[in-house]
Amino acid sequence: MIIITTLLSVGVLLIGIVIALVQYQKKQNADTQREITDQNLLRLIHREPDQLLSPHQLRDKTGLTLNQARNRLSALMYYGLLRRSTNSRGRLFYSLNEALEETPDLTLSPEPFLTVEDLLKIFAHYEYRVSPQNLIMATGLPLAVIKREMKYFEKQGIVQRLSRSSPSGMMVERFFVLQEPYRSDPERFRAKAGVLDLEMREILKNDNLIL
């Protein structure tokens, strides 16, 4: 009985440590957007002569610490935006998972999040198949905000998330599509705009992702 109790206590402690680390990394990634946004980080990788960027290089090119640089690149990789390669010394390098398309001229809202109208414009521009990279480049919003919003729209049955992983379980591709009836009849989506935009603003405020 004592052994079981001890094991349970250790398990709870480990879970607590993991949760604390994840929250710390999220806060770091949010705070360091002031040093370099996710949008500009993708541009930085694209502009490298070999389109490869290591955490050490990111540290040297920005005001980030090495740990912050690793966290920023890892967050983008685990959501399917980047690929990771390793050299003979075990140093990691990151590259874009898809070709970079510069910011489209869509005249989006000034809100610090994706409104319903913004989302419809972006889906139409990308022919109704939108990647997280498309969303970052179109809006300039950080990945954390986009992840939270798309999770909300998915829960509402408005978008569907599709993904493809490698045999090792690493995310290779992730994209979103509009579900019916919103794809063929976007006015149904627009009719919900007032409520959905208000709910999204409150959710992002409660999650400390916007002011």
NUDREN-954311 format. One record per residue: residue in one letter; y, x, z of N, C-alpha, C, O in turn. Coordinates in steps of 0.2 Angstrom, whole numbers, padded with zeros to 4 digits, always signed. Atoms other than C-alpha are relative to their C-alpha. Layout:
aYXZYXZYXZYXZ/...
REM end
This chain:
m-0006+0004+0000+0000+0000+0000+0006+0004+0000+0011+0003-0004/i-0006-0004+0000+0012+0014+0004+0001+0004-0006+0007+0004-0008/i-0001-0003+0007+0008+0023-0012+0003-0005-0005+0007-0003-0009/i-0002+0005+0005+0011+0007-0022+0008-0001+0001+0012-0001-0004/t-0007+0001-0001+0028+0004-0013+0004+0006-0002+0010+0005-0005/t-0004-0006+0002+0033+0022-0016+0001+0001-0007+0006+0002-0010/l-0001+0000+0007+0029+0021-0034+0005-0005-0003+0008-0004-0008/l-0005+0005+0002+0039+0005-0036+0007+0002+0001+0011+0001-0003/s-0007-0002-0002+0054+0013-0027+0002+0005-0005+0008+0005-0007/v-0002-0005+0005+0053+0028-0039+0001-0003-0006+0006-0001-0010/g-0002+0004+0007+0052+0016-0054+0006-0003+0000+0010-0002-0005/v-0007+0004-0001+0067+0006-0048+0005+0006-0001+0010+0004-0004/l-0005-0005+0000+0076+0022-0045+0001+0003-0007+0007+0004-0009/l+0000-0002+0006+0072+0029-0062+0004-0005-0005+0008-0003-0009/i-0003+0005+0005+0077+0013-0071+0008+0000+0002+0012-0001-0003/g-0007-0001-0002+0094+0014-0061+0003+0006-0003+0009+0005-0005/i-0003-0006+0003+0097+0031-0067+0001+0000-0007+0006+0001-0010/v+0000+0001+0007+0093+0027-0085+0006-0005-0002+0010-0004-0006/i-0005+0005+0001+0105+0012-0084+0007+0003+0001+0012+0002-0003/a-0007-0004-0001+0119+0023-0076+0002+0005-0005+0007+0005-0007/l-0001-0005+0005+0117+0036-0089+0002-0004-0007+0007-0001-0010/v-0002+0004+0006+0118+0023-0103+0007-0002+0000+0011-0002-0004/q-0007+0003-0001+0134+0015-0096+0005+0006+0000+0010+0005-0003/y-0004-0006+0001+0141+0033-0094+0001+0002-0007+0007+0003-0009/q-0001-0002+0007+0138+0037-0112+0004-0005-0004+0008-0003-0008/k-0004+0005+0003+0145+0020-0117+0008+0001+0001+0012+0001-0003/k-0007-0001-0002+0161+0024-0107+0003+0006-0004+0009+0006-0006/q-0002-0007+0003+0162+0042-0114+0002-0002-0008+0007+0000-0010/n-0001+0002+0007+0160+0035-0132+0007-0004-0001+0010-0003-0006/a-0006+0004+0000+0174+0022-0129+0006+0004+0001+0011+0004-0003/d-0006-0004-0002+0186+0034-0121+0002+0005-0005+0008+0007-0007/t-0001-0006+0004+0184+0048-0134+0002-0003-0007+0003+0001-0012/q-0003+0002+0006+0189+0036-0148+0007+0002-0001+0010+0002-0007/r-0007-0002+0001+0207+0042-0145+0000+0007-0003+0005+0009-0006/e+0001-0006+0003+0201+0059-0150-0002+0000-0007+0001+0003-0012/i+0002+0001+0007+0192+0054-0166-0003-0007+0000-0008-0008+0003/t+0003+0007+0001+0188+0036-0171-0007+0001-0004-0008+0006-0007/d+0006+0000+0004+0171+0032-0178+0001+0000-0007-0003+0003-0011/q-0002-0001+0007+0179+0029-0194+0001+0007-0003-0001+0009-0008/n-0002-0007+0002+0186+0046-0195-0005+0005+0001-0005+0010-0002/l+0006-0005-0001+0170+0054-0188-0004-0001-0007-0007+0005-0009/l+0004+0000+0006+0161+0047-0203+0004+0003-0006+0000+0007-0010/r-0004-0003+0006+0175+0053-0215-0001+0008+0001-0001+0012-0004/l+0000-0007-0002+0174+0070-0206-0007+0003-0003-0007+0008-0006/i+0007-0002+0002+0155+0072-0210+0000+0000-0008-0002+0004-0011/h+0000+0001+0007+0158+0066-0228+0004+0006-0003+0002+0008-0009/r-0004-0005+0003+0171+0079-0231-0002+0007+0002+0001+0012-0001/e+0003-0007+0000+0161+0094-0225-0003+0002-0006-0006-0002-0010/p+0002-0002+0006+0156+0105-0239-0008-0002-0002-0009-0003-0007/d+0007+0001+0001+0137+0102-0236-0001-0007+0003-0007-0009+0003/q+0001+0007-0003+0140+0084-0228-0004+0001+0006-0008-0004+0007/l+0004-0001-0006+0132+0091-0212+0005+0002+0006+0009+0005+0004/l-0004-0001-0006+0140+0091-0195-0004+0001+0006-0008-0004+0008/s+0003-0001-0006+0133+0098-0179+0005-0002+0006+0011-0002+0005/p-0004+0001-0006+0139+0094-0161+0005+0005+0001+0011+0004+0003/h-0004-0005-0002+0146+0111-0159+0006+0000-0005+0011+0002-0003/q-0006+0001+0004+0156+0109-0175+0005-0005+0001+0011-0005+0001/l-0004+0006-0002+0162+0092-0170+0005+0002+0006+0011+0001+0006/r-0004-0002-0006+0168+0100-0153+0005+0005-0003+0011+0004+0000/d-0005-0005+0002+0177+0114-0162+0005-0003-0004+0011-0001-0005/k-0005+0003+0004+0186+0102-0174+0004-0005+0003+0009-0008+0001/t-0003+0006-0004+0191+0089-0161+0002+0003+0007+0000+0008+0009/g-0001-0001-0007+0196+0088-0143-0006-0002+0005-0005-0002+0011/l+0006+0002-0003+0178+0083-0138-0003+0006+0004-0003+0011+0001/t+0005-0005-0003+0167+0092-0126-0006+0000-0004-0007-0004-0008/l+0006+0000+0003+0150+0097-0132-0004-0006+0001-0007-0009-0003/n+0004+0006-0002+0142+0083-0122+0003-0006-0003-0001-0010-0005/q-0003+0006+0003+0154+0070-0129-0002+0000-0007-0003-0005-0010/a+0002+0000+0008+0151+0076-0147-0007-0002-0001-0009-0005-0006/r+0007+0002+0000+0132+0075-0144-0001-0008+0001-0004-0011-0003/n+0001+0007-0001+0134+0057-0137+0003-0004-0006+0000-0009-0008/r-0003+0004+0005+0145+0051-0151-0004+0000-0007-0005-0005-0010/l+0004-0001+0006+0134+0058-0165-0007-0004+0001-0009-0007-0003/s+0007+0004-0002+0118+0051-0156+0001-0007-0001-0004-0011-0003/a-0001+0007+0001+0126+0034-0155+0000-0003-0007-0003-0008-0008/l+0000+0002+0007+0129+0033-0173-0007+0001-0003-0009-0003-0008/m+0006-0001+0003+0112+0040-0177-0005-0006+0002-0009-0008-0002/y+0005+0005-0003+0102+0028-0166+0001-0007-0003-0003-0011-0003/y-0002+0007+0003+0111+0013-0174-0001+0000-0008+0000-0005-0011/g+0002+0000+0007+0105+0019-0192+0006+0003-0004+0005+0002-0010/l-0006-0003+0004+0122+0027-0198-0001+0007-0002+0001+0009-0008/l+0001-0007+0002+0116+0045-0198-0007+0002+0000-0011-0001+0003/r+0007-0003+0000+0101+0056-0201+0001+0006+0004+0006+0009+0004/r+0000-0006-0004+0097+0071-0190-0005+0005-0003-0011+0004-0005/s+0004-0006+0002+0091+0088-0196+0000+0005+0005+0005+0006+0009/t+0000-0005-0005+0086+0103-0186-0001+0007-0004-0005+0007-0009/n+0001-0007+0003+0088+0122-0191-0006+0004+0004-0009+0001+0009/s+0005-0004-0003+0076+0136-0186+0001+0001+0007-0004+0003+0011/r-0002-0001-0007+0085+0138-0170+0000-0006+0005+0001-0006+0011/g+0000+0006-0003+0083+0120-0165+0007-0003+0001+0007-0008+0004/r-0006+0003+0000+0101+0116-0168+0000-0006-0004-0002-0006-0010/l+0000+0007+0003+0105+0098-0173+0006+0000-0005+0011+0002-0003/f-0006+0002+0005+0115+0093-0189-0001-0007-0002-0007-0010-0002/y+0000+0007+0002+0119+0076-0194+0004-0002-0006+0009+0002-0008/s-0002+0002+0007+0122+0068-0211+0001-0008-0001-0003-0011+0003/l+0000+0007+0001+0127+0051-0217-0006-0003-0003-0010+0000-0007/n+0006+0003+0002+0113+0039-0220+0001-0004-0007-0004-0005-0011/e-0002+0003+0006+0122+0031-0235+0006+0003-0003+0010+0005+0001/a-0006-0003+0003+0136+0036-0247+0006-0003+0003+0006-0010+0004/l-0006+0002-0003+0153+0034-0240+0004-0004-0005+0006-0001-0010/e-0005+0004+0004+0164+0020-0248+0006+0000+0004+0006-0003+0010/e-0006+0000-0003+0182+0022-0243+0002-0008+0002+0000-0012-0001/t-0002+0007-0003+0191+0007-0234+0002-0004-0006+0007-0003-0009/p-0002+0005+0006+0192-0008-0246+0007-0003+0002+0008-0004+0008/d-0006+0004-0001+0209-0017-0247-0001-0007+0000-0001-0011-0004/l+0002+0007-0001+0204-0033-0239+0005-0004+0003+0004-0010+0004/t-0005+0004-0004+0220-0038-0229-0003-0003+0006-0003-0010+0006/l+0003+0003-0006+0211-0041-0213+0005-0001+0005+0010+0001+0005/s-0005+0002-0006+0218-0048-0197+0002+0006+0004-0002+0011+0004/p-0002-0005-0004+0227-0037-0185-0004+0000+0007-0002+0004+0012/e+0004+0001-0006+0215-0043-0171-0004+0007+0001-0006+0010-0003/p+0005-0006-0001+0205-0029-0162-0007-0001+0000-0011+0002+0004/f+0007+0002+0001+0189-0037-0167+0000-0004-0007+0005-0005-0010/l+0001+0003+0006+0181-0045-0182+0001-0008+0001-0003-0011+0005/t+0000+0007+0000+0187-0063-0184-0005-0003-0006-0007+0001-0010/v+0005+0003+0005+0177-0076-0194+0003+0001-0007-0001+0003-0012/e-0003-0001+0007+0189-0074-0209-0001+0007-0002-0003+0008-0008/d+0002-0007+0001+0187-0055-0208-0007+0001-0003-0008+0004-0008/l+0007-0001+0001+0169-0056-0208-0002-0003-0007-0006+0000-0011/l+0002+0003+0006+0168-0068-0223+0003+0004-0006+0000+0005-0011/k-0003-0004+0005+0180-0057-0233-0005+0007-0001-0006+0009-0007/i+0004-0006+0000+0169-0042-0229-0007-0001-0004-0009+0003-0008/f+0006+0001+0003+0153-0050-0234+0000-0002-0007-0004+0001-0011/a-0001+0001+0007+0160-0056-0250+0001+0006-0004-0001+0007-0010/h-0001-0006+0004+0166-0039-0255-0006+0004-0001-0007+0007-0006/y+0006-0004+0000+0149-0031-0251-0006-0004-0003-0011-0002-0002/e+0005+0005+0003+0140-0045-0260-0006-0002+0005-0012-0002+0003/y+0004+0003-0005+0133-0052-0244-0006+0004+0003-0010+0001+0006/r+0005-0004-0004+0123-0037-0238+0004+0006+0003+0007+0010-0001/v-0004-0005-0004+0133-0027-0225-0003+0004+0005-0007+0002+0009/s+0003-0005-0005+0129-0011-0216+0005+0001+0005+0011-0001+0005/p-0005-0002-0005+0137-0005-0200+0005+0004-0002+0011+0004+0000/q-0005-0005+0003+0145+0009-0210+0005-0004-0004+0011-0003-0003/n-0005+0004+0003+0153-0004-0221+0005-0004+0005+0011-0004+0003/l-0005+0003-0005+0160-0013-0206+0005+0004+0003+0010+0003+0004/i-0005-0005-0003+0167+0002-0198+0005+0002-0005+0011+0003-0003/m-0005-0002+0005+0175+0008-0214+0005-0005-0002+0011-0004-0004/a-0004+0005+0002+0182-0009-0218+0005-0002+0005+0011-0004+0004/t-0004+0003-0005+0189-0013-0201+0003+0006+0004+0009+0005+0007/g-0003-0005-0005+0192+0004-0192-0002-0001+0007-0001+0003+0011/l+0002+0002-0007+0184-0004-0177-0006+0005+0002-0010+0008-0002/p+0006-0004-0002+0172+0007-0166-0007-0004+0000-0007-0010+0000/l+0007+0002+0001+0153+0005-0167-0001-0005+0006-0005-0010+0005/a+0002+0005-0006+0152-0003-0149+0003-0007-0001-0001-0011+0001/v-0003+0006+0001+0164-0017-0154-0004-0004-0005-0006-0010-0005/i+0004+0003+0005+0154-0020-0170-0007-0002+0002-0009-0008+0000/k+0007+0002-0002+0137-0020-0162+0000-0006+0005-0004-0011+0004/r-0001+0006-0004+0143-0033-0149+0001-0006-0004-0001-0011-0002/e-0001+0006+0004+0150-0044-0162-0005-0003-0004-0007-0009-0004/m+0005+0002+0004+0136-0044-0173-0006-0003+0004-0010-0007+0001/k+0005+0003-0004+0124-0047-0159+0002-0007+0002-0003-0012+0002/y-0002+0007-0001+0134-0063-0155-0001-0004-0006-0003-0010-0005/f+0000+0004+0006+0135-0069-0173-0008-0001-0001-0010-0006-0004/e+0007+0001+0001+0116-0066-0174-0003-0005+0005-0007-0009+0003/k+0002+0005-0005+0113-0076-0158+0002-0007-0002-0001-0012+0000/q-0002+0006+0002+0123-0090-0165-0003-0002-0007-0002-0008-0009/g+0003+0002+0006+0112-0090-0181+0004+0000-0006+0002-0003-0011/i-0004-0001+0005+0126-0085-0192-0002+0006-0005-0001+0005-0011/v+0002-0006+0003+0120-0068-0197-0007+0002+0002-0010+0000+0007/q+0007-0003-0001+0103-0060-0199+0000+0007+0000+0002+0010-0005/r+0001-0007+0001+0099-0042-0195-0006+0002-0002-0011+0000+0000/l+0006-0002+0003+0087-0033-0205+0000+0008+0001+0005+0011+0001/s+0000-0007-0002+0081-0015-0201-0006+0003-0003-0011+0000-0004/r+0006-0003+0003+0069-0002-0208+0000+0007+0004+0005+0010+0005/s+0001-0006-0004+0062+0012-0197-0005+0005-0003-0009+0003-0007/s+0005-0005+0003+0052+0028-0201-0006+0000+0004-0006-0004+0009/p+0006+0001-0003+0034+0030-0196+0001+0003+0008-0003+0001+0012/s-0001-0003-0007+0040+0040-0180+0004-0005+0004+0005-0004+0010/g-0004+0005-0004+0051+0024-0175+0007+0001-0001+0011-0002+0002/m-0008-0001+0001+0068+0032-0180+0003-0005-0005+0000-0007-0010/m-0003+0005+0004+0080+0019-0187+0002+0004-0006+0006+0009-0006/v-0002-0003+0007+0082+0023-0206+0006-0004-0003+0010-0002-0006/e-0005+0004+0003+0092+0008-0211+0001-0007+0004-0004-0009+0006/r-0002+0006-0004+0101-0007-0203+0005-0004-0004+0010-0001-0006/f-0006+0004+0003+0111-0021-0212-0001-0007+0002-0005-0010+0005/f+0000+0007-0002+0116-0039-0210+0001-0004-0006+0004-0002-0011/v-0001+0005+0005+0116-0054-0221+0002-0007+0003+0000-0008+0009/l-0002+0006-0003+0124-0071-0219-0006-0005-0001-0010-0005-0006/q+0006+0005+0000+0111-0085-0215+0003-0007-0003+0009-0008-0003/e-0002+0006+0002+0112-0102-0223+0001-0005+0006-0002-0004+0011/p-0004+0002+0006+0121-0114-0224+0007+0004-0001+0010+0003-0006/y-0006-0004+0000+0135-0101-0221+0001+0004-0006+0007+0005-0009/r-0001-0005+0006+0132-0090-0236+0002-0005-0006+0006-0003-0010/s-0002+0005+0006+0132-0105-0249+0006-0004+0001+0009-0007-0003/d-0006+0005-0001+0145-0115-0240+0004+0003+0006+0004+0001+0012/p-0004-0003-0005+0157-0103-0231+0005-0004+0004+0007-0002+0009/e-0004+0004-0004+0168-0117-0226-0002-0003+0006+0001-0004+0011/r+0003+0002-0006+0156-0122-0213+0001+0005+0006+0002+0004+0011/f-0002-0005-0005+0159-0105-0205+0007+0000+0002+0009+0001+0008/r-0007+0000-0001+0177-0106-0207+0002-0006+0005+0007-0006+0009/a-0001+0005-0004+0177-0123-0198-0001+0001+0008+0001-0002+0012/k+0002-0002-0007+0170-0114-0182+0005+0005+0002+0004+0008+0008/a-0004-0006-0001+0183-0100-0183+0004+0000+0007+0003+0004+0010/g-0004+0000-0006+0194-0106-0169-0004+0001+0006-0002+0005+0011/v+0005+0000-0006+0180-0108-0156-0003+0007+0000-0003+0010+0005/l+0004-0007+0000+0170-0092-0162+0005+0006+0002+0003+0010+0005/d-0005-0005-0001+0186-0081-0162+0002+0000+0007+0002+0006+0010/l-0002+0000-0007+0191-0086-0145-0006+0002+0005-0005+0006+0009/e+0006-0002-0004+0173-0084-0138-0001+0007+0000-0002+0011+0004/m+0001-0007+0001+0172-0067-0146+0005+0004+0004+0003+0009+0007/r-0005-0004-0004+0188-0061-0138-0001+0000+0007-0001+0005+0010/e+0002+0000-0007+0183-0067-0121-0006+0005+0002-0006+0008+0007/i+0006-0004-0001+0166-0058-0123+0002+0007+0000-0001+0011+0005/l-0002-0007+0000+0174-0042-0128+0004+0002+0006+0004+0008+0008/k-0004-0001-0006+0186-0043-0114-0004+0001+0006-0003+0006+0010/n+0004+0000-0006+0173-0046-0101-0005+0006+0000-0007+0009+0005/d+0004-0006+0001+0163-0031-0108+0004+0006+0000+0002+0012-0001/n-0004-0006+0000+0178-0020-0107+0001+0004-0007+0002+0010-0007/l+0000-0003+0007+0178-0017-0126+0007+0000-0003+0008+0003-0007/i-0007+0001+0002+0195-0023-0129+0005-0002+0006+0002-0004+0011/l-0005+0002-0006+0211-0026-0118+0002-0007+0000+0005-0009+0004/
REM end
